[in-house]
Amino acid sequence: MEKLERYVQEEVDKKDDRFKKELDRCLKEAERLGNRPDIEIQIRKAGCKDVFDQYEMLIERATERYSREIGNTN
C-alpha cells in the first residue's frame, strides 16, 4: 500500500501549486466536517467538489499504475 500512496503523491506532484493548495484546503475542510450528514452539500459550498473530482481521477490513475505493476510481478 505504501507504493500506491507514493504513486498518488507523484500524480499530485505533477499538478500545479494552485491545485495543491486547493487540495490541502479541501482536505482540511473535509476533516473539519467529519461525518456530518450534509457533508456533500458543505463540500460543494466550500468549492471543493471539482477539486475532489480531480483528486479522484489522480487516485484512479495511480491505482491503474499500481495494478499494472502488481500484474507484471505475478
N, CA, C and O atoms as CSV, one atom per row, in Angstrom:
chain,resi,resn,atom,element,x,y,z
A,1,MET,N,N,0.819,-1.196,0.000
A,1,MET,CA,C,0.000,0.000,0.000
A,1,MET,C,C,0.864,1.262,0.000
A,1,MET,O,O,0.471,2.295,-0.542
A,2,GLU,N,N,2.018,1.166,0.602
A,2,GLU,CA,C,2.923,2.308,0.642
A,2,GLU,C,C,3.280,2.778,-0.770
A,2,GLU,O,O,3.391,3.975,-1.032
A,3,LYS,N,N,3.456,1.821,-1.661
A,3,LYS,CA,C,3.803,2.152,-3.046
A,3,LYS,C,C,2.645,2.883,-3.725
A,3,LYS,O,O,2.865,3.838,-4.470
A,4,LEU,N,N,1.430,2.444,-3.472
A,4,LEU,CA,C,0.255,3.107,-4.040
A,4,LEU,C,C,0.172,4.548,-3.543
A,4,LEU,O,O,-0.108,5.459,-4.322
A,5,GLU,N,N,0.413,4.753,-2.262
A,5,GLU,CA,C,0.407,6.116,-1.712
A,5,GLU,C,C,1.465,6.972,-2.399
A,5,GLU,O,O,1.229,8.144,-2.692
A,6,ARG,N,N,2.623,6.387,-2.652
A,6,ARG,CA,C,3.686,7.126,-3.341
A,6,ARG,C,C,3.249,7.496,-4.755
A,6,ARG,O,O,3.513,8.606,-5.218
A,7,TYR,N,N,2.583,6.571,-5.440
A,7,TYR,CA,C,2.099,6.845,-6.793
A,7,TYR,C,C,1.056,7.962,-6.790
A,7,TYR,O,O,1.050,8.815,-7.677
A,8,VAL,N,N,0.181,7.953,-5.795
A,8,VAL,CA,C,-0.810,9.031,-5.680
A,8,VAL,C,C,-0.081,10.356,-5.483
A,8,VAL,O,O,-0.412,11.351,-6.127
A,9,GLN,N,N,0.913,10.371,-4.593
A,9,GLN,CA,C,1.657,11.603,-4.341
A,9,GLN,C,C,2.378,12.068,-5.600
A,9,GLN,O,O,2.443,13.269,-5.861
A,10,GLU,N,N,2.913,11.154,-6.372
A,10,GLU,CA,C,3.579,11.522,-7.625
A,10,GLU,C,C,2.597,12.171,-8.596
A,10,GLU,O,O,2.944,13.127,-9.288
A,11,GLU,N,N,1.375,11.652,-8.645
A,11,GLU,CA,C,0.351,12.247,-9.511
A,11,GLU,C,C,-0.002,13.657,-9.035
A,11,GLU,O,O,-0.162,14.567,-9.849
A,12,VAL,N,N,-0.121,13.835,-7.727
A,12,VAL,CA,C,-0.421,15.159,-7.169
A,12,VAL,C,C,0.729,16.113,-7.477
A,12,VAL,O,O,0.501,17.271,-7.827
A,13,ASP,N,N,1.963,15.628,-7.346
A,13,ASP,CA,C,3.135,16.472,-7.593
A,13,ASP,C,C,3.195,16.987,-9.027
A,13,ASP,O,O,3.811,18.021,-9.285
A,14,LYS,N,N,2.571,16.287,-9.953
A,14,LYS,CA,C,2.548,16.728,-11.352
A,14,LYS,C,C,1.635,17.937,-11.554
A,14,LYS,O,O,1.759,18.656,-12.545
A,15,LYS,N,N,0.729,18.153,-10.623
A,15,LYS,CA,C,-0.225,19.259,-10.733
A,15,LYS,C,C,0.445,20.571,-10.315
A,15,LYS,O,O,1.508,20.566,-9.695
A,16,ASP,N,N,-0.187,21.685,-10.663
A,16,ASP,CA,C,0.376,22.985,-10.310
A,16,ASP,C,C,0.145,23.310,-8.830
A,16,ASP,O,O,-0.641,22.658,-8.143
A,17,ASP,N,N,0.855,24.336,-8.370
A,17,ASP,CA,C,0.788,24.717,-6.955
A,17,ASP,C,C,-0.609,25.143,-6.533
A,17,ASP,O,O,-1.016,24.912,-5.394
A,18,ARG,N,N,-1.334,25.758,-7.438
A,18,ARG,CA,C,-2.698,26.195,-7.111
A,18,ARG,C,C,-3.572,24.997,-6.747
A,18,ARG,O,O,-4.306,25.032,-5.759
A,19,PHE,N,N,-3.487,23.945,-7.545
A,19,PHE,CA,C,-4.264,22.741,-7.251
A,19,PHE,C,C,-3.844,22.151,-5.908
A,19,PHE,O,O,-4.692,21.761,-5.106
A,20,LYS,N,N,-2.544,22.087,-5.664
A,20,LYS,CA,C,-2.050,21.505,-4.407
A,20,LYS,C,C,-2.571,22.281,-3.201
A,20,LYS,O,O,-2.958,21.687,-2.195
A,21,LYS,N,N,-2.579,23.608,-3.305
A,21,LYS,CA,C,-3.089,24.428,-2.199
A,21,LYS,C,C,-4.589,24.221,-2.010
A,21,LYS,O,O,-5.072,24.127,-0.881
A,22,GLU,N,N,-5.317,24.152,-3.115
A,22,GLU,CA,C,-6.763,23.918,-3.039
A,22,GLU,C,C,-7.060,22.537,-2.464
A,22,GLU,O,O,-7.975,22.382,-1.655
A,23,LEU,N,N,-6.299,21.548,-2.875
A,23,LEU,CA,C,-6.492,20.195,-2.350
A,23,LEU,C,C,-6.233,20.175,-0.850
A,23,LEU,O,O,-7.003,19.580,-0.096
A,24,ASP,N,N,-5.175,20.807,-0.419
A,24,ASP,CA,C,-4.861,20.861,1.009
A,24,ASP,C,C,-5.993,21.537,1.779
A,24,ASP,O,O,-6.415,21.057,2.831
A,25,ARG,N,N,-6.477,22.651,1.244
A,25,ARG,CA,C,-7.579,23.372,1.894
A,25,ARG,C,C,-8.823,22.495,1.972
A,25,ARG,O,O,-9.484,22.437,3.009
A,26,CYS,N,N,-9.139,21.820,0.885
A,26,CYS,CA,C,-10.351,20.997,0.836
A,26,CYS,C,C,-10.243,19.767,1.731
A,26,CYS,O,O,-11.225,19.370,2.358
A,27,LEU,N,N,-9.063,19.165,1.795
A,27,LEU,CA,C,-8.886,18.022,2.695
A,27,LEU,C,C,-9.057,18.449,4.150
A,27,LEU,O,O,-9.639,17.719,4.952
A,28,LYS,N,N,-8.552,19.628,4.482
A,28,LYS,CA,C,-8.731,20.147,5.846
A,28,LYS,C,C,-10.203,20.432,6.123
A,28,LYS,O,O,-10.700,20.168,7.219
A,29,GLU,N,N,-10.889,20.965,5.134
A,29,GLU,CA,C,-12.320,21.252,5.286
A,29,GLU,C,C,-13.103,19.954,5.491
A,29,GLU,O,O,-13.984,19.890,6.348
A,30,ALA,N,N,-12.792,18.940,4.720
A,30,ALA,CA,C,-13.476,17.648,4.861
A,30,ALA,C,C,-13.199,17.041,6.229
A,30,ALA,O,O,-14.092,16.467,6.853
A,31,GLU,N,N,-11.971,17.167,6.690
A,31,GLU,CA,C,-11.625,16.651,8.021
A,31,GLU,C,C,-12.391,17.408,9.100
A,31,GLU,O,O,-12.869,16.812,10.066
A,32,ARG,N,N,-12.502,18.708,8.934
A,32,ARG,CA,C,-13.232,19.532,9.898
A,32,ARG,C,C,-14.711,19.145,9.944
A,32,ARG,O,O,-15.322,19.116,11.012
A,33,LEU,N,N,-15.270,18.852,8.783
A,33,LEU,CA,C,-16.686,18.499,8.708
A,33,LEU,C,C,-16.974,17.121,9.294
A,33,LEU,O,O,-18.075,16.866,9.780
A,34,GLY,N,N,-15.994,16.244,9.247
A,34,GLY,CA,C,-16.165,14.908,9.820
A,34,GLY,C,C,-17.251,14.119,9.122
A,34,GLY,O,O,-17.303,14.077,7.892
A,35,ASN,N,N,-18.116,13.495,9.899
A,35,ASN,CA,C,-19.165,12.621,9.355
A,35,ASN,C,C,-20.530,13.285,9.339
A,35,ASN,O,O,-21.547,12.616,9.520
A,36,ARG,N,N,-20.562,14.565,9.130
A,36,ARG,CA,C,-21.853,15.257,9.091
A,36,ARG,C,C,-22.726,14.690,7.983
A,36,ARG,O,O,-22.229,14.341,6.913
A,37,PRO,N,N,-24.014,14.598,8.235
A,37,PRO,CA,C,-24.914,14.053,7.210
A,37,PRO,C,C,-24.975,14.921,5.950
A,37,PRO,O,O,-25.288,14.423,4.868
A,38,ASP,N,N,-24.681,16.207,6.085
A,38,ASP,CA,C,-24.742,17.113,4.933
A,38,ASP,C,C,-23.356,17.440,4.381
A,38,ASP,O,O,-23.156,18.499,3.786
A,39,ILE,N,N,-22.412,16.542,4.575
A,39,ILE,CA,C,-21.027,16.833,4.181
A,39,ILE,C,C,-20.909,17.133,2.682
A,39,ILE,O,O,-20.144,18.015,2.292
A,40,GLU,N,N,-21.653,16.417,1.844
A,40,GLU,CA,C,-21.564,16.670,0.401
A,40,GLU,C,C,-22.017,18.085,0.057
A,40,GLU,O,O,-21.408,18.746,-0.785
A,41,ILE,N,N,-23.062,18.543,0.692
A,41,ILE,CA,C,-23.557,19.905,0.467
A,41,ILE,C,C,-22.517,20.915,0.931
A,41,ILE,O,O,-22.239,21.893,0.236
A,42,GLN,N,N,-21.945,20.679,2.101
A,42,GLN,CA,C,-20.942,21.590,2.644
A,42,GLN,C,C,-19.673,21.611,1.782
A,42,GLN,O,O,-19.047,22.658,1.612
A,43,ILE,N,N,-19.306,20.461,1.249
A,43,ILE,CA,C,-18.135,20.387,0.364
A,43,ILE,C,C,-18.379,21.222,-0.891
A,43,ILE,O,O,-17.491,21.938,-1.354
A,44,ARG,N,N,-19.587,21.123,-1.435
A,44,ARG,CA,C,-19.928,21.939,-2.616
A,44,ARG,C,C,-19.879,23.423,-2.272
A,44,ARG,O,O,-19.334,24.228,-3.027
A,45,LYS,N,N,-20.457,23.778,-1.121
A,45,LYS,CA,C,-20.462,25.189,-0.706
A,45,LYS,C,C,-19.048,25.721,-0.524
A,45,LYS,O,O,-18.783,26.896,-0.778
A,46,ALA,N,N,-18.148,24.859,-0.085
A,46,ALA,CA,C,-16.756,25.268,0.128
A,46,ALA,C,C,-15.972,25.328,-1.182
A,46,ALA,O,O,-14.805,25.719,-1.194
A,47,GLY,N,N,-16.616,24.940,-2.283
A,47,GLY,CA,C,-15.957,24.975,-3.584
A,47,GLY,C,C,-14.963,23.844,-3.788
A,47,GLY,O,O,-13.991,23.990,-4.529
A,48,CYS,N,N,-15.204,22.727,-3.134
A,48,CYS,CA,C,-14.247,21.622,-3.174
A,48,CYS,C,C,-14.657,20.454,-4.066
A,48,CYS,O,O,-13.865,19.534,-4.268
A,49,LYS,N,N,-15.850,20.471,-4.594
A,49,LYS,CA,C,-16.333,19.335,-5.392
A,49,LYS,C,C,-15.417,19.072,-6.584
A,49,LYS,O,O,-15.005,17.932,-6.800
A,50,ASP,N,N,-15.095,20.093,-7.353
A,50,ASP,CA,C,-14.230,19.915,-8.526
A,50,ASP,C,C,-12.827,19.451,-8.129
A,50,ASP,O,O,-12.220,18.625,-8.811
A,51,VAL,N,N,-12.328,19.987,-7.029
A,51,VAL,CA,C,-11.001,19.591,-6.549
A,51,VAL,C,C,-11.000,18.106,-6.199
A,51,VAL,O,O,-10.078,17.377,-6.565
A,52,PHE,N,N,-12.032,17.666,-5.491
A,52,PHE,CA,C,-12.110,16.253,-5.123
A,52,PHE,C,C,-12.333,15.364,-6.341
A,52,PHE,O,O,-11.845,14.234,-6.376
A,53,ASP,N,N,-13.058,15.854,-7.334
A,53,ASP,CA,C,-13.229,15.085,-8.570
A,53,ASP,C,C,-11.879,14.886,-9.265
A,53,ASP,O,O,-11.577,13.793,-9.745
A,54,GLN,N,N,-11.075,15.945,-9.314
A,54,GLN,CA,C,-9.745,15.841,-9.916
A,54,GLN,C,C,-8.852,14.908,-9.105
A,54,GLN,O,O,-8.097,14.111,-9.664
A,55,TYR,N,N,-8.946,15.015,-7.789
A,55,TYR,CA,C,-8.152,14.162,-6.901
A,55,TYR,C,C,-8.534,12.695,-7.104
A,55,TYR,O,O,-7.670,11.819,-7.115
A,56,GLU,N,N,-9.816,12.440,-7.263
A,56,GLU,CA,C,-10.281,11.077,-7.509
A,56,GLU,C,C,-9.680,10.529,-8.809
A,56,GLU,O,O,-9.291,9.363,-8.875
A,57,MET,N,N,-9.608,11.368,-9.829
A,57,MET,CA,C,-9.000,10.944,-11.097
A,57,MET,C,C,-7.519,10.614,-10.912
A,57,MET,O,O,-7.014,9.654,-11.494
A,58,LEU,N,N,-6.828,11.412,-10.100
A,58,LEU,CA,C,-5.414,11.146,-9.833
A,58,LEU,C,C,-5.239,9.821,-9.102
A,58,LEU,O,O,-4.324,9.053,-9.399
A,59,ILE,N,N,-6.120,9.561,-8.151
A,59,ILE,CA,C,-6.065,8.302,-7.404
A,59,ILE,C,C,-6.325,7.127,-8.342
A,59,ILE,O,O,-5.659,6.096,-8.251
A,60,GLU,N,N,-7.286,7.282,-9.235
A,60,GLU,CA,C,-7.579,6.216,-10.204
A,60,GLU,C,C,-6.374,5.953,-11.104
A,60,GLU,O,O,-6.043,4.802,-11.388
A,61,ARG,N,N,-5.727,7.018,-11.547
A,61,ARG,CA,C,-4.545,6.873,-12.402
A,61,ARG,C,C,-3.429,6.135,-11.656
A,61,ARG,O,O,-2.789,5.240,-12.208
A,62,ALA,N,N,-3.205,6.520,-10.402
A,62,ALA,CA,C,-2.176,5.867,-9.592
A,62,ALA,C,C,-2.532,4.406,-9.333
A,62,ALA,O,O,-1.656,3.540,-9.334
A,63,THR,N,N,-3.808,4.134,-9.113
A,63,THR,CA,C,-4.258,2.762,-8.869
A,63,THR,C,C,-4.057,1.895,-10.105
A,63,THR,O,O,-3.650,0.738,-9.999
A,64,GLU,N,N,-4.340,2.454,-11.271
A,64,GLU,CA,C,-4.119,1.714,-12.518
A,64,GLU,C,C,-2.643,1.378,-12.687
A,64,GLU,O,O,-2.291,0.261,-13.067
A,65,ARG,N,N,-1.792,2.341,-12.407
A,65,ARG,CA,C,-0.345,2.113,-12.500
A,65,ARG,C,C,0.084,1.017,-11.526
A,65,ARG,O,O,0.850,0.121,-11.880
A,66,TYR,N,N,-0.413,1.102,-10.314
A,66,TYR,CA,C,-0.090,0.114,-9.284
A,66,TYR,C,C,-0.581,-1.271,-9.703
A,66,TYR,O,O,0.138,-2.258,-9.548
A,67,SER,N,N,-1.789,-1.346,-10.228
A,67,SER,CA,C,-2.369,-2.627,-10.661
A,67,SER,C,C,-1.556,-3.244,-11.794
A,67,SER,O,O,-1.324,-4.453,-11.815
A,68,ARG,N,N,-1.128,-2.411,-12.732
A,68,ARG,CA,C,-0.295,-2.915,-13.835
A,68,ARG,C,C,1.011,-3.486,-13.291
A,68,ARG,O,O,1.464,-4.548,-13.719
A,69,GLU,N,N,1.602,-2.776,-12.352
A,69,GLU,CA,C,2.868,-3.226,-11.778
A,69,GLU,C,C,2.690,-4.538,-11.017
A,69,GLU,O,O,3.509,-5.448,-11.147
A,70,ILE,N,N,1.637,-4.637,-10.236
A,70,ILE,CA,C,1.362,-5.862,-9.486
A,70,ILE,C,C,1.095,-7.011,-10.456
A,70,ILE,O,O,1.550,-8.133,-10.236
A,71,GLY,N,N,0.365,-6.730,-11.518
A,71,GLY,CA,C,0.071,-7.748,-12.525
A,71,GLY,C,C,1.315,-8.271,-13.210
A,71,GLY,O,O,1.373,-9.440,-13.593
A,72,ASN,N,N,2.313,-7.415,-13.368
A,72,ASN,CA,C,3.557,-7.824,-14.026
A,72,ASN,C,C,4.456,-8.651,-13.123
A,72,ASN,O,O,5.338,-9.358,-13.609
A,73,THR,N,N,4.245,-8.573,-11.818
A,73,THR,CA,C,5.105,-9.313,-10.893
A,73,THR,C,C,4.529,-10.669,-10.536
A,73,THR,O,O,5.213,-11.490,-9.925
A,74,ASN,N,N,3.279,-10.916,-10.909
A,74,ASN,CA,C,2.652,-12.217,-10.587
A,74,ASN,C,C,2.842,-13.207,-11.699
A,74,ASN,O,O,2.383,-14.344,-11.599
